[in-house]
C-alpha cells in the first residue's frame, strides 16, 4: 500500500463539504490557492486566527481534527487520539498524559475482525443494538490509530473507515437521521484518507450523495458522484463497484425526477457486470449484487410509470433474493405494492404492503416502512375499501406503531 502523503483529513473534509479543488476551497475561505496547497501538505502551517476560524466554520471541524498542528509543538495526545471521533463522545476516552506506546502489528487483525463481524451483523441485528456497538468500536479505532505505524496503521485506518461507514449507513437508511449521517460519513472519508484507500473513499463519497438527492438537490448529488468516480479510478475499481456507482447515481437521478437518465445508467451498469473485470471486489461491498441492481431498476421503472416492466422486474427480484436479505425484501414488497396501487389494484397493493409489515415486525428497516407509508398515501382514493381499512389496522396496530416509535 502506498504511503500516505499530504493532509487527507483536510482534503476529505473539503470534498465532503462541496469544495473538490484547492481553488474552490480557497475562494470559500478568502485566501490564495497557493496557501491552500501548503495546508494540503504533510506539515500544514497553522493558519492565522481569522482564517482558522473561517476554516472551522466552513468545514465544521476543529483545526487539529483537520490535520493542523498547533504552533510551538505537536498536537496534544488527546487531540491526536480523538481527531476522527465525534465531539459528543471524545470525553469517553481516557487518555494518559504521556506519549502512547506503539501497539503490536496484531492489533490490526484484531480490530479488523470486529469490523467484519459488525458488517455481517448489520443484516440481522436491530439497528438500535448495532449502532452503539459500531460507535464504540469507532471510538476504539480513534484511540488505536495514533498508537500504530506503517502498514499496521493503514489497516487500522481502513477498518475504522469501514466502521464509520457502517454507522453512517445505519443513521441514514435505518434511523433516517440524514444530517448526523453526513457528519459520520465525513469521518469515514477522513479515515479512508488515513488508510490511503481510494476504493473506500469512493464508497463513502457515493453514500454522501444520497442525502442531497433525497432533498432534490441534483447538482450537489452529481458533484459527489463525480468525486466518487474519481476515487474509484484511482483505486482500480472492480466491475461490481463501478456498477454500484451507476446504481447509486441512478437512484439520485430518480429521486430528482430524471428517470430516463436513471434507466440509461442502470443499463450501463448491467453492461459492466456482463463484461466483468480483472480487479477484485472489496469484501466490504456486501450491499450490492446483480439482484440488487435489478431492484434499483424495478424502482426506477415504477417511478417512470413503466408499470408492467416494473412488476415483472420486481417479482423476479423477490424470487431471486436471498432469504437472509430480509431488509431488502421489505423494500421490494413495498415497491410491488406501489406498482399495484398505481395500476388501480388496491387489493393486490394491500396484500404486498401487509407482507412488508410482517417482515418489518421481524427485521426493522426504516426504508421499508417508508415504502409502505408511500403506498398508503397512494391508496387514499380507495381508503373506504375493506382491504385498505385492514391495512390501516396493521399499519397503526399497537406492535407496529410502538416498534416504529421505538426506533
N, C-alpha and C positions, 0 to 999 in steps of 0.2 A: 504494500500500500504506500502511496506517495506521502511524503512528509507534508504536514500542514504548513502553509505559508500564508502570510498576511494576517488579517484580523477577521476571522469568519463570523464572529458574533456581531460585529457592526454590519458586515455585509448582509448577513441573514436578516437582521432587523430592518435594514433599509429596503431590501427586496420585499419583505413581508408587508412593509408599510406603503409600498407602491412607488419606491424610488429605485428602479433596477440598475441605474447607471450612476457613476460618480457625479456627472453633471446634474442629473435630476436632484440628487441629494444636496449638492452644493447650492443650487437655486432655491431649494426649500429652506435651507439654513441661512443663506445670505453670505456665503463665502466663496472663494475661488475653487475651481475644480482641482487644482494642484494641492490645495490644503486638504481636501477630502482624500486625495491619493495618499498623502502622508498618514492620514488616520487609518487607512486600509493596510498599512504595513504591519510587520511583526512587532514593532515597537512604536505605536502611535503616540505622538506628543499630546500632552494634556491640554485641552482647549482653554481659551480664555473664559472667564466666568460667564459672561453674557452668551457666548457661543455655546458653552457647555450646557447652559440652561435651555437653549434652543434645541440642541440635540436631544436632550432628555424629554422635552415637551413633544417633539415631532415623532420620536421613536418609542416613547413610553417606557423607557428603562433608564436605570442609573448609568453613569459613565463607566463605572467599574464593571457592571454587567455587560457593557458593550465593548469590553476588551481594553479599556484605557487604564493606565497605571498612574496613580496619583503622584504629583511631583515630590521629590525628596525621598523616594524609596519605593518598595514594592507594595502591591495591594495587600491589604490585611488577609490573614488566613481565612477569616470568616467570609470576607468578600469573595475570595477565590473559590471557597467551597460552595458558596450558595449563589453564585452568579447566574446559574441556569435554573435555580429553584424559584417557585412562586413566592412573592413577597409575603403572603399571608402565612407561609409555612417555614420561613427561614429561622424563626425563633425556636423551632422544634429541634434544631440541630445543635448539639453540644459540641463546641469547638475549643480545643485547648489552645493556650497562647503560643506554645512553641510550634515550630515548623513541623509539618507532617512527615512521617517516615514513609518511604515508598512501599506500597503493597506488593506482594509476590505476584508473579505472572498468572498464577492460578485464579486470582480474583476475577479475571475477565471471564473465564469459563463459568465460574460460579454465578456471577452476576447475570451473564447471558442466559444461563439455564432457567433462571426465574423469569426472565423476559419471555423466553419461548413458552413457558408454562402459562403465563398470562395471555399470550397470543391465542393459545388453544382454548383457554377457559372462556374467552370472550363469546364464543358461540353457544355456550350453555349456561354460564353463570349470570345471575341477575346483575344488571349494571350497578345498582346501589351497593352491591357487595364487592364487585371487582374494581370499581373506580377508586375508592380509598386505598385499596391494596396497590394499585398501579401508582398512585401519587406517592405513597410511602416508598415504593421501590425507586421512583424517580428521585426522591429526596436522598435516598441512599446512594444512588448513582452520582448525584451532585457532590456528595461527600467524598466518594471514591476518586472522582476524576482528577483532582489536583494531587492525589496520592499515588498516581500511576505515571508511567512514562513510556515513550516509544510505541511499539506495537500493542502493548497491553492497554495503553491509554486510548488508542484508536478503537480497540474492541469494546472497551467500556463505554466510550462516547457513542458508538453505533448502537449498542444495546440501550443506552439512555435515550437516544433519539427515537428508537422504536417504542420505548415505554411512553415517552411523551406523546408520540403519535397515537398510540392506543388510547391514552387518556383523552386526547383531543377528539378522537372518533366517538368515544362514549359520550363526551359532552355534547357533541353536535348531533349525532344520529340517535342516541338513546335518551339523553337528558334535555335536548332541544335548548341548549344554552350556547348560542352562536358566538356571542362576544367572549365568553370565557374560553370557548374552544379556540378562537383565533389567538388568544394570548398563549394558550398551551401549545398550539402548533408553531408559534414563533420560537418557543423554547426547543421544540423538536428540531426546527430548522437550524438553530444555533448549535445544537448538539451534533447534528449531521455535519455541520461545518467543521466542528472539532474533530470529527472522525474522517473528514475529507471524503465522505461517502456521497457521491453525486446522485446515485440512484435513490437513496433515502431522501435526499434533498428534493428530487423530482416528485416523489410520492407525497411529501409534506406539502410542497407548493401546490400540487393538484388539489389536495384537500382544502387548502385555503381558498380555492376558487368557488367552493360550494356556497359559502355564506353570501358573497355578493350576488351570485346567480339566484339564490333563493329570494334575495331582495330586489331582483330585477335590474341589478347594476351590471349591465352587459360588458361595458368597457373594462371595469375592474376585474371581472371574471376572466376575460380574454387575456389581459395583461399577465395574470398569474399563470394561466395555462401556457403562455409563451415562455415564461420563466421556467416552468416545469419541463417543457420540451427541451429547452436549452440544457438544463441539468441532465436530462436523460441522454442527450447526445454525448455529453462529456463522459458518462459512465457506461457507454456501450450497452444500451438497454436491450432486453430480450423482446421477442415478439409479443409476449403476454403483457409486459409492462407498457409497450407502445400502444397496444390495442386498448389497454385500460385507460391510458391518457385520452385516446379518441373517445372512449365511452364517457369519461368524465366531462370532456368538452361538449359531447352530445347532450348530456344531462343539463349542462349550463345553458346551451342554446335552446333546449326545450323549455326550460324554466323562463327564458326570456322571449318565448314565442316564436323562435326560429326553427320550426320543426323540419323544414326542407334541408337546412344546413345540418341539423342533427342527424337526419337519416343518411345523408351523404357521409358523415363522419363514422357512423356505425357500419356502413358498407365498406369503408376504408379499413376499419378495424377487423372486419371479417376477412378481408383480403390478406391483412398482415398475419392473422392467425393461420390462414390456409397455407401461406408461404413458409411460416416458421422462421427461425433464425438460429445462428450458431451460439448465441450468447445465453448464458444460464439465467433462469428466472430466480430472483431472490426468494429465499424461503419465507420471508415475511409477507410476500404478496399472496396471502391466502384468502383474500376477499374477492378475487376475480377469477373466472373461468369462462370457457366458451358458453356455458349455460347462462352465466350471469350477463354476458354480453347480449344474449337473446332476451333476457329480462329487460335490459335497457331498451332494446329495440321495441319490445311489446309496449312499453310505457310511452315511447315516442310515437308509435303508430296510434295509440289511443289518443294522445294529445293532438295529433294531426287529423283526427277524425276518420282514420282508416280502420273502422271497427271490425270488419271481417278478418282483416290481416292481423290486427291486434289480438283478437280472440284466438285465432289459430296459433300465433306465436306464444302467447301466454299459457295456453293449455299444454303445449309441448314442453314449455319450461317447467310447469308444475309436475308433469310426468317424469321429467329427467332430473329434477332437483334432488340432491342427496338428502336422505332422511334427517341427517344431522343439521341441515341448513334451515332450522326452524324459524329464525328471524326473517330470512328472505322469503319463506313460504307465506308469511303474513302479508308481505308487500305484494306478492304475485296474486294472492287471493283478493286483496283489495283492488288491484288493477283489473282483475277479471270482473269483480263486482261493478267497477266503474264502466267497463265496456257494456255490460248488460243494462246498467242504468241509462247510459247514453243511447242505447238501442231501443229503449222503451220497454224493457223486460224487467219489471220490478221484482217479481218472484225469484227469478234467477239471480238478480243482483243481491237480494237479501240473503239468498242461500249461500253465496260466496262470502258475504260480509259476516254471517254468523260463523262460518268455518274459520274465518280470520280471527274472530273474537275467541273462539275455542282455543286456537293456537296461542293467542296473546295471554290467555289465562295461565298457560303453561310456561311460556317464554315471552317476557315483556319486550316490546320494541316500539319506541315512540313513532318511528317512521311508519310502521304497520298500522298503529292506531290513527295516525294522520290520514292514511288512505281510507280507513273505514269511515271516519268523520266526513271526509270529502264526498264519499258515496252517499252518506245520509243526507247531506245538503242537496246533492243532485236528485234525490228521491222526494224532495219537497212536494212536487205535483201529485205524488201518489201517497202522501202521508196518511190518508184515511183508509188505505187498504190494509187488510189484516196482516199481510206479510211485513209491512213497514212498521206497524204497531208492535209486532212480535220482535222485530229488530230493535226497536226502541227499548223494549223490556230487557233485552240482553245488553244493549249499549249503555243503558242507565241503571242496570241492576246493581245491587249492593257490592258484589265482588268486583265487578269491572270498574265501577266508579271509585271504590276505595283503592284498588290497585293503581289506577291512573293518578289519583291524587298523591299516593304514597311515593310515586316516582317523579 
